[in-house]
């Protein structure tokens, strides 16, 4: 699974209404009197921070983590990656998105799809974590 960096977010943003009810998978009536407050998705997702970038995901190796091809991932480069984080990284000049597993000083990049094997970082490999995925956004129109 690879990614394409879309870069940081430009200034500006629109506040959207946040309704006070939870939406079941049915047909509720979102009446205006249920609007609780105005929110900003860029504030909610912390995408205005200078360390945050958006990347477009390609591939299906992270489906088990709920990350699908075409998803937009919010990646924070300021978060220190630790065991269990889903990260965006560069391995031998190839971009990837995997779960970071640290075992006895070894680094393993784990796919969340059984069709893809774990990738152990070996001596001679060049690997760096580019950032930690904090959120993903998916279009349901495709």
GICORPE-V59172 format. One record per residue. N is the residue number from 0. PSI is psi as a letter, one per 30 degrees, with the letter a starting at -180 (NA if undefined). Layout:
n=N psi=PSI
n=N psi=PSI
//
This chain:
n=0 psi=k
n=1 psi=a
n=2 psi=l
n=3 psi=k
n=4 psi=k
n=5 psi=f
n=6 psi=a
n=7 psi=l
n=8 psi=k
n=9 psi=l
n=10 psi=l
n=11 psi=l
n=12 psi=l
n=13 psi=k
n=14 psi=k
n=15 psi=l
n=16 psi=k
n=17 psi=j
n=18 psi=k
n=19 psi=f
n=20 psi=l
n=21 psi=k
n=22 psi=j
n=23 psi=l
n=24 psi=h
n=25 psi=b
n=26 psi=i
n=27 psi=l
n=28 psi=j
n=29 psi=i
n=30 psi=l
n=31 psi=f
n=32 psi=f
n=33 psi=f
n=34 psi=k
n=35 psi=e
n=36 psi=l
n=37 psi=k
n=38 psi=l
n=39 psi=k
n=40 psi=e
n=41 psi=e
n=42 psi=e
n=43 psi=e
n=44 psi=g
n=45 psi=h
n=46 psi=g
n=47 psi=f
n=48 psi=k
n=49 psi=f
n=50 psi=g
n=51 psi=k
n=52 psi=l
n=53 psi=k
n=54 psi=k
n=55 psi=k
n=56 psi=k
n=57 psi=k
n=58 psi=l
n=59 psi=g
n=60 psi=f
n=61 psi=g
n=62 psi=e
n=63 psi=f
n=64 psi=g
n=65 psi=g
n=66 psi=j
n=67 psi=l
n=68 psi=k
n=69 psi=f
n=70 psi=l
n=71 psi=k
n=72 psi=k
n=73 psi=j
n=74 psi=k
n=75 psi=j
n=76 psi=f
n=77 psi=f
n=78 psi=k
n=79 psi=j
n=80 psi=k
n=81 psi=l
n=82 psi=k
n=83 psi=f
n=84 psi=k
n=85 psi=k
n=86 psi=l
n=87 psi=k
n=88 psi=l
n=89 psi=k
n=90 psi=j
n=91 psi=h
n=92 psi=g
n=93 psi=k
n=94 psi=k
n=95 psi=l
n=96 psi=j
n=97 psi=l
n=98 psi=k
n=99 psi=k
n=100 psi=k
n=101 psi=j
n=102 psi=j
n=103 psi=h
n=104 psi=g
n=105 psi=k
n=106 psi=k
n=107 psi=k
n=108 psi=j
n=109 psi=k
n=110 psi=l
n=111 psi=h
n=112 psi=k
n=113 psi=f
n=114 psi=f
n=115 psi=k
n=116 psi=l
n=117 psi=l
n=118 psi=j
n=119 psi=k
n=120 psi=j
n=121 psi=l
n=122 psi=k
n=123 psi=f
n=124 psi=k
n=125 psi=j
n=126 psi=k
n=127 psi=k
n=128 psi=k
n=129 psi=e
n=130 psi=l
n=131 psi=k
n=132 psi=k
n=133 psi=e
n=134 psi=l
n=135 psi=l
n=136 psi=k
n=137 psi=k
n=138 psi=k
n=139 psi=g
n=140 psi=f
n=141 psi=NA
//
